[in-house]
Amino acid sequence: MTVLSDLTRSLRARPVRPPQSGMSRRKSLWMRVHLDPWLLLLLVVLMGAGLIVLYSASGQSMAVVEAQAIRLGVALVVMAGLAQLSPVTLMRWAPLAYGGTLLMLVAVEVMGDVGMGAKRWLIIPGVMRFQPSELMKLAMPMMLAAYLGRRQLPPRVPDLMVCALILALPVVLIARQPDLGTSLLVATAAVFVVLLAGLSWRFIAFFSVLIASALPLLWMNMHDYQRQRVLTFLNPESDPLGAGWNIIQSTTAIGSGGVFGKGWLEGTQSQLEFLPERHTDFIVAVLGEEFGLIGMLAVLCLYLLIVARGLWLSNGAQDSFGRLLAGSIILTFFIYVFVNVGMVSGILPVVGVPLPLVSYGGTSSVTLMAGFGILMSIHSHRRLLPR
């Protein structure tokens, strides 16, 4: 009886754990590998759709598709690797990432490789050719989020002055390459960090007036081809066979696709090579011509789902650094999509921004997926942070 009583007491002392369901086990597995299954699924679907469109846009070149697939595979590996790093580690590395990328931008200024009239690339002999300005799209918000995350929010005037200095150095170097589109996107990523930090409306109004008053100065310092892009945006028909050719052909391609499109590989503007840069900046026009309004809406809905999921993940950040960085990453991703679709459809000037994870490109894809890896890290490591 004594043995039986001891056994009964020991069983009563043990907490009874409910059986773990299959859904809970799967959720626990994804948390252990620090990945978000829904965001990962949406990204993979977008990449697959992009490869299908790229095959047509590249003139049915399997070599281009295979090269892009390899780059996307590398981007997925980079995303998974960064997702394993804790936000504390990312915050510690932010100054190193910013400083290293800034040094690479200086190296581009000194010994960069020239392509299509611009000096934007660095070459590692026998390894790769890459664009350091793409890396600054991620290093900039990391640096600002790390700086503001250690300070009282909303930011005070001295903190805003430091942020302006952190922003100005790389933006000036990128604009000198010249690459106005990328410099504006880097500045946008920085602005999102500051806005999410709780910038007061008085400061927002002040900086808006300051930026508006600086537009004439910006216009005077723009290159001739950049001014021509703005003038072409206002009136493409002024030079239909020159500066206006790109936008006229892209809007013609999108409009000719109608509701259901002409069919995969059946586009005339793209397949007959009327459409310039059809596998990079203007790939949306190929999508619109061959898959029509339905195809474009499907891809845009996919982008909106990615943005919505990213905002939901960023909402779970437990500290200022994570909240500022995650919010900036996903909002900047939305701006990439908006600017590319806007310029191809004629509602924004052409600034040379690729369609994320669809246009052909290596450095941009790796940078974007690295950002999503950081976003997943901030979400999946949130229980390790002090409450």
C-alpha positions as CSV (number, residue, x, y, z in Angstrom):
1,M,0.0,0.0,0.0
2,T,2.9,2.4,0.8
3,V,4.4,1.8,-2.7
4,L,1.0,2.3,-4.4
5,S,0.4,5.5,-2.4
6,D,3.9,6.9,-3.4
7,L,3.2,6.1,-7.1
8,T,-0.2,7.8,-7.0
9,R,1.3,10.9,-5.4
10,S,4.1,11.1,-8.0
11,L,1.6,10.8,-10.9
12,R,-0.5,13.6,-9.4
13,A,2.6,15.8,-9.0
14,R,3.5,15.5,-12.8
15,P,1.8,18.0,-15.0
16,V,-0.4,16.4,-17.6
17,R,0.6,17.7,-21.1
18,P,-2.0,17.7,-23.8
19,P,-1.1,15.7,-26.9
20,Q,0.6,18.0,-29.5
21,S,-1.3,18.2,-32.7
22,G,0.3,17.9,-36.2
23,M,-0.3,21.6,-36.8
24,S,1.5,22.6,-33.6
25,R,4.4,20.3,-34.4
26,R,4.7,21.9,-37.9
27,K,4.6,25.3,-36.4
28,S,7.2,24.4,-33.9
29,L,9.4,23.1,-36.7
30,W,9.2,26.3,-38.6
31,M,10.0,28.3,-35.5
32,R,13.0,26.2,-34.9
33,V,14.4,26.9,-38.4
34,H,13.4,30.5,-38.0
35,L,11.4,30.7,-41.2
36,D,7.8,31.7,-41.9
37,P,6.1,29.1,-44.1
38,W,3.4,31.4,-45.5
39,L,5.8,34.2,-46.5
40,L,8.3,31.6,-47.9
41,L,5.5,30.0,-50.0
42,L,4.4,33.4,-51.4
43,L,8.0,34.2,-52.3
44,V,8.6,30.9,-54.1
45,V,5.4,31.2,-56.1
46,L,6.4,34.7,-57.1
47,M,9.8,33.5,-58.2
48,G,8.2,30.7,-60.2
49,A,5.9,33.1,-62.0
50,G,8.8,35.3,-62.6
51,L,10.8,32.6,-64.3
52,I,7.9,31.8,-66.6
53,V,7.6,35.4,-67.7
54,L,11.4,35.8,-68.0
55,Y,11.6,32.8,-70.4
56,S,9.3,34.7,-72.8
57,A,10.9,38.1,-72.1
58,S,14.4,36.8,-72.8
59,G,13.5,35.5,-76.2
60,Q,13.0,31.9,-74.9
61,S,16.5,31.7,-73.7
62,M,17.0,28.8,-71.2
63,A,20.5,30.1,-70.4
64,V,19.0,33.3,-69.0
65,V,16.3,31.4,-67.0
66,E,18.9,29.0,-65.6
67,A,21.2,31.8,-64.6
68,Q,18.3,33.6,-62.9
69,A,17.2,30.3,-61.2
70,I,20.7,29.9,-59.8
71,R,20.7,33.4,-58.5
72,L,17.3,33.0,-56.9
73,G,18.6,29.7,-55.3
74,V,21.5,31.7,-53.8
75,A,19.1,34.3,-52.6
76,L,17.0,31.7,-50.8
77,V,20.1,30.4,-49.1
78,V,21.1,33.9,-48.0
79,M,17.6,34.5,-46.7
80,A,17.6,31.2,-44.7
81,G,21.1,32.0,-43.3
82,L,20.2,35.5,-42.1
83,A,17.0,34.2,-40.6
84,Q,19.1,32.2,-38.2
85,L,20.8,35.3,-36.8
86,S,19.1,36.9,-33.8
87,P,18.1,40.6,-33.9
88,V,20.7,41.3,-31.2
89,T,23.4,40.0,-33.6
90,L,21.9,42.0,-36.5
91,M,21.9,45.2,-34.5
92,R,25.5,44.6,-33.5
93,W,26.6,44.0,-37.1
94,A,24.6,47.0,-38.5
95,P,27.5,49.6,-38.3
96,L,29.9,47.0,-39.9
97,A,27.4,46.4,-42.8
98,Y,26.9,50.1,-43.3
99,G,30.6,51.0,-43.1
100,G,31.7,48.1,-45.4
101,T,29.1,49.0,-48.0
102,L,30.1,52.7,-47.8
103,L,33.7,51.7,-48.5
104,M,32.6,49.7,-51.5
105,L,30.7,52.7,-52.8
106,V,33.9,54.7,-52.5
107,A,35.7,51.9,-54.4
108,V,33.2,52.2,-57.2
109,E,33.9,55.9,-57.4
110,V,37.6,55.1,-57.7
111,M,37.8,51.9,-59.7
112,G,34.3,50.8,-60.6
113,D,33.4,49.0,-63.8
114,V,31.6,51.1,-66.4
115,G,28.5,49.8,-68.2
116,M,25.9,51.6,-70.3
117,G,27.6,55.0,-69.4
118,A,27.4,54.5,-65.7
119,K,30.0,53.4,-63.2
120,R,28.0,51.3,-60.7
121,W,29.7,47.9,-60.5
122,L,32.7,46.2,-58.7
123,I,34.3,43.2,-60.2
124,I,35.9,40.4,-58.2
125,P,38.1,38.7,-60.8
126,G,36.9,35.2,-61.6
127,V,34.1,35.4,-59.1
128,M,31.4,37.9,-59.8
129,R,30.3,41.4,-60.8
130,F,28.0,43.1,-58.4
131,Q,26.4,46.5,-57.6
132,P,27.3,47.8,-54.0
133,S,24.5,50.3,-54.2
134,E,22.0,47.4,-54.0
135,L,23.5,46.4,-50.7
136,M,23.0,49.9,-49.3
137,K,19.2,49.4,-49.7
138,L,19.5,47.0,-46.7
139,A,22.5,48.4,-44.9
140,M,21.0,51.9,-44.6
141,P,17.8,50.9,-42.7
142,M,19.8,48.5,-40.5
143,M,22.2,51.3,-39.5
144,L,19.4,53.9,-38.8
145,A,17.3,51.3,-36.9
146,A,20.3,50.4,-34.8
147,Y,21.1,54.0,-34.1
148,L,17.5,55.1,-33.2
149,G,16.8,51.8,-31.4
150,R,19.3,52.7,-28.7
151,R,17.8,56.2,-28.2
152,Q,14.6,57.7,-26.8
153,L,11.8,57.9,-29.3
154,P,10.4,59.9,-31.0
155,P,13.8,61.1,-32.2
156,R,15.0,64.6,-31.2
157,V,16.7,67.2,-33.4
158,P,20.3,66.1,-32.7
159,D,19.3,62.5,-33.6
160,L,17.7,63.6,-36.8
161,M,20.8,65.5,-37.8
162,V,22.9,62.3,-37.2
163,C,20.4,60.4,-39.3
164,A,20.7,63.0,-42.1
165,L,24.5,62.6,-42.1
166,I,24.2,58.8,-42.2
167,L,21.9,59.1,-45.2
168,A,23.7,61.8,-47.1
169,L,27.0,60.1,-47.6
170,P,25.9,57.0,-49.5
171,V,23.1,58.8,-51.4
172,V,25.6,61.3,-52.8
173,L,28.0,58.6,-53.8
174,I,25.2,56.6,-55.5
175,A,23.8,59.7,-57.3
176,R,27.3,60.4,-58.7
177,Q,27.5,56.9,-60.4
178,P,24.9,58.1,-61.7
179,D,22.0,56.1,-60.4
180,L,19.2,58.4,-59.4
181,G,16.6,55.6,-59.0
182,T,18.7,53.6,-56.5
183,S,19.7,56.7,-54.5
184,L,16.0,57.6,-54.1
185,L,15.1,54.1,-53.0
186,V,17.9,54.1,-50.4
187,A,16.6,57.5,-49.2
188,T,13.1,56.0,-49.1
189,A,14.2,53.1,-46.9
190,A,15.8,55.6,-44.5
191,V,12.7,57.9,-44.4
192,F,10.5,54.9,-43.5
193,V,12.8,54.1,-40.5
194,V,12.5,57.7,-39.3
195,L,8.8,57.9,-39.8
196,L,8.2,54.6,-38.0
197,A,10.3,56.0,-35.1
198,G,7.4,58.4,-34.4
199,L,8.5,61.6,-36.2
200,S,6.1,64.4,-35.3
201,W,4.0,66.1,-38.0
202,R,5.8,69.4,-37.5
203,F,9.1,67.8,-38.6
204,I,7.3,66.0,-41.5
205,A,5.8,69.3,-42.7
206,F,9.2,71.1,-42.3
207,F,11.1,68.4,-44.3
208,S,8.4,68.4,-46.9
209,V,8.8,72.1,-47.5
210,L,12.6,71.7,-47.4
211,I,12.5,69.0,-50.1
212,A,10.1,70.9,-52.3
213,S,12.3,74.0,-52.1
214,A,15.3,71.9,-53.1
215,L,13.7,70.6,-56.2
216,P,15.1,73.4,-58.5
217,L,18.6,72.7,-57.2
218,L,18.1,69.0,-57.8
219,W,16.9,69.8,-61.4
220,M,20.0,71.9,-62.1
221,N,22.3,69.1,-60.9
222,M,20.6,66.3,-62.8
223,H,22.3,64.8,-65.9
224,D,20.8,65.6,-69.3
225,Y,19.4,62.1,-69.7
226,Q,17.7,62.3,-66.3
227,R,16.1,65.6,-67.2
228,Q,15.0,64.1,-70.5
229,R,13.3,61.2,-68.6
230,V,11.2,63.7,-66.6
231,L,10.3,65.6,-69.8
232,T,9.4,62.4,-71.6
233,F,7.2,61.4,-68.7
234,L,5.3,64.6,-69.0
235,N,4.9,64.3,-72.8
236,P,6.1,61.0,-74.3
237,E,4.9,62.0,-77.8
238,S,7.4,64.8,-77.9
239,D,10.1,62.4,-79.1
240,P,8.4,59.1,-80.1
241,L,11.4,57.6,-81.8
242,G,13.9,58.7,-79.2
243,A,13.5,59.3,-75.5
244,G,9.7,58.5,-75.6
245,W,10.2,55.2,-77.4
246,N,10.5,53.1,-74.2
247,I,7.3,54.3,-72.5
248,I,5.3,54.3,-75.7
249,Q,6.2,50.7,-76.5
250,S,5.6,49.6,-72.9
251,T,2.1,51.2,-72.7
252,T,1.3,49.8,-76.1
253,A,2.3,46.3,-75.0
254,I,0.2,46.5,-71.8
255,G,-2.8,47.9,-73.7
256,S,-2.7,45.4,-76.5
257,G,-2.9,42.5,-74.0
258,G,-6.5,43.4,-73.1
259,V,-8.2,41.4,-70.4
260,F,-6.9,37.9,-71.0
261,G,-3.7,38.6,-72.9
262,K,-2.4,37.3,-76.2
263,G,-1.0,34.1,-74.6
264,W,2.4,33.0,-73.3
265,L,5.1,33.5,-75.9
266,E,2.6,35.2,-78.3
267,G,3.4,38.8,-77.5
268,T,4.2,40.9,-80.6
269,Q,5.9,44.0,-78.9
270,S,8.2,41.7,-76.8
271,Q,8.8,38.8,-79.2
272,L,9.5,41.1,-82.2
273,E,11.9,43.2,-79.9
274,F,10.0,46.5,-80.1
275,L,10.0,46.6,-76.3
276,P,13.4,47.6,-74.8
277,E,14.9,46.1,-71.6
278,R,12.0,43.6,-71.7
279,H,13.7,41.1,-69.4
280,T,14.8,43.7,-66.8
281,D,13.0,47.0,-66.0
282,F,10.1,46.6,-68.5
283,I,9.2,43.0,-67.8
284,V,5.8,44.1,-66.6
285,A,4.9,45.1,-70.1
286,V,5.6,41.5,-71.2
287,L,3.4,40.2,-68.4
288,G,0.6,42.6,-69.4
289,E,0.8,41.8,-73.1
290,E,0.9,38.0,-72.8
291,F,-1.3,37.5,-69.7
292,G,-3.5,40.6,-69.9
293,L,-5.2,42.4,-67.1
294,I,-6.0,39.1,-65.3
295,G,-2.3,38.1,-65.2
296,M,-1.2,41.5,-64.0
297,L,-3.8,41.6,-61.2
298,A,-2.8,38.1,-60.2
299,V,0.9,39.1,-59.8
300,L,-0.1,42.4,-58.1
301,C,-2.3,40.4,-55.6
302,L,0.7,38.2,-54.9
303,Y,2.8,41.2,-54.1
304,L,0.0,42.6,-51.8
305,L,-0.2,39.3,-50.0
306,I,3.6,39.4,-49.4
307,V,3.4,42.9,-48.1
308,A,0.4,42.1,-45.9
309,R,2.2,39.1,-44.4
310,G,5.4,41.1,-43.9
311,L,3.5,43.8,-42.1
312,W,1.9,41.1,-39.9
313,L,5.3,39.7,-39.1
314,S,6.8,43.1,-38.3
315,N,3.9,43.9,-36.0
316,G,5.3,41.1,-33.6
317,A,8.7,42.8,-33.1
318,Q,9.5,43.2,-29.5
319,D,12.0,46.1,-29.5
320,S,12.5,49.3,-31.4
321,F,15.3,48.0,-33.6
322,G,13.2,45.1,-34.8
323,R,10.1,47.2,-35.4
324,L,11.9,50.0,-37.3
325,L,13.9,47.6,-39.4
326,A,11.1,45.2,-40.2
327,G,8.7,47.9,-41.1
328,S,11.2,49.7,-43.3
329,I,12.1,46.5,-45.2
330,I,8.5,45.5,-46.1
331,L,7.4,49.1,-46.9
332,T,10.4,49.7,-49.1
333,F,9.6,46.4,-50.9
334,F,6.1,47.8,-51.7
335,I,7.7,51.0,-53.0
336,Y,9.9,48.9,-55.4
337,V,6.8,47.3,-56.9
338,F,4.9,50.6,-57.1
339,V,7.7,52.5,-58.8
340,N,8.4,49.8,-61.4
341,V,4.8,49.2,-62.3
342,G,4.2,53.0,-62.3
343,M,7.1,53.8,-64.6
344,V,6.3,51.0,-67.1
345,S,2.6,52.0,-67.2
346,G,3.5,55.7,-67.7
347,I,2.3,57.2,-64.4
348,L,5.9,57.7,-63.1
349,P,9.1,58.8,-64.8
350,V,11.5,56.0,-65.9
351,V,14.1,55.6,-63.1
352,G,15.5,52.1,-63.8
353,V,14.0,50.1,-61.0
354,P,13.5,46.3,-61.6
355,L,10.4,44.4,-60.7
356,P,11.3,42.6,-57.4
357,L,12.1,38.9,-57.9
358,V,10.7,38.9,-61.4
359,S,13.1,41.0,-63.4
360,Y,16.5,39.5,-64.4
361,G,19.1,40.5,-61.9
362,G,21.4,38.9,-59.2
363,T,22.4,41.5,-56.7
364,S,18.9,43.0,-56.3
365,S,17.3,39.5,-55.8
366,V,19.9,38.6,-53.1
367,T,19.4,41.9,-51.4
368,L,15.6,41.6,-51.4
369,M,15.7,38.0,-50.0
370,A,18.3,39.0,-47.4
371,G,15.7,41.6,-46.2
372,F,13.0,38.9,-45.9
373,G,15.5,36.7,-44.0
374,I,16.0,39.6,-41.5
375,L,12.2,40.0,-41.3
376,M,11.8,36.3,-40.5
377,S,14.6,36.5,-37.9
378,I,12.9,39.4,-36.1
379,H,9.6,37.5,-36.0
380,S,11.0,34.0,-35.1
381,H,13.4,35.2,-32.4
382,R,10.9,37.4,-30.6
383,R,10.5,34.9,-27.7
384,L,14.2,35.2,-27.0
385,L,14.0,38.9,-26.4
386,P,13.3,40.4,-23.0
387,R,9.6,41.3,-22.6
